[in-house]
Amino acid sequence: MAVTAGALIPEGTRVRIRRGKLPLDPAAIGRYGTVVDSSEYRPHCYGVALDGEREVRIFAADEVEVVDAPALPPDREAARQRRALP
């Protein structure tokens, strides 16, 4: 069984919480945090540590907006620039 979802947000990425399809705590909207739990087996949700909080909250994929992604290592960035095989 293949997982067919959007791009997975890597751990360490800075995100902003926005309103999604599901009900959400209104106090969390607009806050910033860091993705600390991201798995290809659960691409529909992310564990985010909001700034100023110790606990990790779970947010749906449509509730997080990437603000600052960590840089890829040089070898992965070079591989990303190469053409894909036909």
Order of alpha helices (4+ residues) and beta strands (2+ residues): beta-beta-beta-beta-beta-alpha
